[in-house]
Structure formats: C-alpha cells, structure tokens
Amino acid sequence: MKVLKEWDVKVKLVRTRRGAILHMIELEPGHFYIEQNPLKDSKYGVAYRKIKESFPEFYMFWEIKNNRYTGKLLAGAFLEKKEIDEFITLIGQSEDYKKFEHVLEEIEEVEKE
C-alpha cells in the first residue's frame, strides 16, 4: 500500500444540548463525524438503538462538513469473527449467500512517500 493522504484525527466524547453522550471523530475544524444519537426518536435513532441492543460494538457516524450533514455515513464495528458471522447471517439469509467462501486477502505493507 502507498499512503496517499494522511489526517491527524481526534476522537472526542461530547455531550449534546439534550444530554446525550456521543463519540465524535474530528478530521479538521468544521469537518467531523458525529455518532448517531440512540436516544433520538427518529428513523435512524430508533434503528441505531435496536442494533446496539444486539451489537453494542456497532457504531454509526454522520459526516458534518461546514455545519451541514453531507448525507454520508460511516458505520462499523469492532467484532470478533464469530460476532460478525451472526451479523452477516442476519443480512444474508438466502441460499445464494451460502455459496460464498470466507476469503482473507494478503495485507500489503504501507509505504511512506
């Protein structure tokens, strides 16, 4: 792998005006990702709350740039293989899905310019 761009990233724990404690990933002033508020009674708030019940290590972050939502979402989880298998099984419950193999790719070394 060759490094194309690098950011100094800050991860913060913030409290909203309504009292929710959320994670924030700051890339630069005015450009950050804020965790979905699980206490919010909205489509994504309710869905996030339900996902977190089964997968507490799952996170959803909304991109904010210049005080505006960009419509982009960063989602992921820190899981063991057996935990992700359960999650993937929920997503892929068709017979077609079962024919795919678990393939690990070779990891490339990171090159600095």
Solvent accessible surface area in square Angstrom, and as a share of the most:
residue,aa,sasa,rsa
1,M,101,0.45
2,K,117,0.50
3,V,36,0.21
4,L,156,0.78
5,K,135,0.57
6,E,120,0.54
7,W,122,0.43
8,D,133,0.69
9,V,73,0.42
10,K,122,0.52
11,V,104,0.60
12,K,76,0.32
13,L,120,0.60
14,V,41,0.23
15,R,170,0.62
16,T,44,0.26
17,R,247,0.90
18,R,204,0.74
19,G,35,0.33
20,A,4,0.03
21,I,98,0.50
22,L,6,0.03
23,H,63,0.28
24,M,25,0.11
25,I,32,0.16
26,E,35,0.16
27,L,33,0.17
28,E,83,0.37
29,P,129,0.81
30,G,36,0.35
31,H,20,0.09
32,F,42,0.18
33,Y,37,0.14
34,I,29,0.15
35,E,14,0.06
36,Q,10,0.05
37,N,25,0.13
38,P,33,0.21
39,L,123,0.61
40,K,86,0.37
41,D,124,0.64
42,S,44,0.28
43,K,159,0.67
44,Y,95,0.36
45,G,0,0.00
46,V,52,0.30
47,A,41,0.32
48,Y,0,0.00
49,R,79,0.29
50,K,130,0.55
51,I,52,0.26
52,K,45,0.19
53,E,136,0.61
54,S,73,0.47
55,F,14,0.06
56,P,84,0.53
57,E,77,0.35
58,F,21,0.09
59,Y,44,0.17
60,M,12,0.05
61,F,19,0.08
62,W,40,0.14
63,E,13,0.06
64,I,14,0.07
65,K,88,0.37
66,N,118,0.61
67,N,139,0.71
68,R,179,0.66
69,Y,140,0.53
70,T,58,0.34
71,G,60,0.58
72,K,128,0.54
73,L,75,0.37
74,L,82,0.41
75,A,55,0.43
76,G,35,0.34
77,A,39,0.30
78,F,165,0.69
79,L,47,0.23
80,E,115,0.52
81,K,108,0.46
82,K,156,0.66
83,E,70,0.31
84,I,59,0.30
85,D,60,0.31
86,E,102,0.46
87,F,46,0.19
88,I,59,0.30
89,T,77,0.45
90,L,105,0.52
91,I,121,0.61
92,G,13,0.13
93,Q,124,0.55
94,S,60,0.38
95,E,131,0.59
96,D,94,0.49
97,Y,82,0.31
98,K,135,0.57
99,K,145,0.62
100,F,144,0.60
101,E,146,0.66
102,H,121,0.54
103,V,110,0.63
104,L,145,0.72
105,E,151,0.68
106,E,161,0.72
107,I,145,0.74
108,E,108,0.48
109,E,152,0.68
110,V,89,0.51
111,E,99,0.44
112,K,147,0.62
113,E,161,0.72
